Each structure stands twice: as structure tokens, then as C-alpha cells.
Amino acid sequence: MKNISAWAIKHPVTPIVLFVVLFFMGTVAFIRLPINLNPDVAFPEVYINISQPGAAPTEMETQIAQKVEGSIASIGNIHHQQTYISEGNVLIIVEFNIGTPVDRAVTDIRDAIARVRADLPQGILEPQVRRQDNDGGTFAIYAVTTTGMTPEQLAASIGRFESSWIPRGFKPWA
């Protein structure tokens, strides 16, 4: 089997038959792929809300946000983290990698907050940790605008575009 290309040139029928069979199997598999309007894709997110009435945003950042973020940083599978600070309120949104169980993520976040709870100011309200379920909702929204067409012309143009990429017989409302 050192020189497979030379063998294939001398005996072209076997590689051609193999190619045709694989092409046919691939075409059949592609046609049988299911189409789903709302695929089962969950983006596991956890929201943490910590309030201290009357505290300035700079105090909220140094006394609460930085400590909680530091504790959360030790958790694995974090894809993205955002912190919003306003007067008397800290909101931390932690997005985990797809496939991470949301219940485990919430438990890990609660454990991380419990580790630093003693270091947080005494006047804060109990930290609120809640999961955000994003599965089953709208996956993408598109907006279209133009200055060269009337709304009717734009709607007709979008209708032609949709009919060119939405599979025939696909009924999302069924």
C-alpha cells in the first residue's frame, strides 16, 4: 500500500465506484437531516443581584463587586461575565459554556458567594442568585431598512429572499 495513487490510476473503477457510493450516501443523509425552527440550544446564564441601599457605585465596586467576581473566577466553564454597578445595586451576569448544567452552575455560584459572604459589608441585602433560561425562545431577529424602496416593495423583496432559503414544506407554526 505504499503507492495507492499509482494503483488507483491503473485501476480507476474502484475509486470511482467508492466516490459515487459515498456521494450518494452523503446526499441521502443530508436530505434526511431534520429541520427545527427552535433547536434545543440552551445558553446557561446565572444572574447575581446584590443590593445595599444608599451605597455609592464606587463603594459597591470595591466592597462587593470585586470580591464576588474574584470568588466566581475560580469556577470552571465560565464563557463570559459582565458586571453592572449602579447606586445601591450590583448585577453580575455569568454566562457558562454551552452544555453546562444550569442547576450545577447556580449551586457553584451560591457556593462562591457563601465563601466571601463574611467579607461583604453587613448592610447588604441577601444576595439573589437566579438562573436565566434562554432555551426555546427566539434565536435571531433581523431588521431591514432601506431608503430606496417603499414599504410594500421592501416586503416583497424580503418575501422573495425568504422563499429562496426557507425549505419547501417547512411550517414553523405546525
Secondary structure, DSSP 4 states (H G I P E B T S, - for coil): -TTHHHHHHHS-HHHHHHHHHHHHHHHHHHHT----SS------EEEEEEE-TT--HHHHIIIIIHHHHHHHTTSSSEEEEEEEEETTEEEEEEEEPTT--HHHHHHHHHHHHHHHGGGS-TTPPPPEEEEE--TTS---------SSS-HHHHHHHHHHHHHHHSPTT--TT-
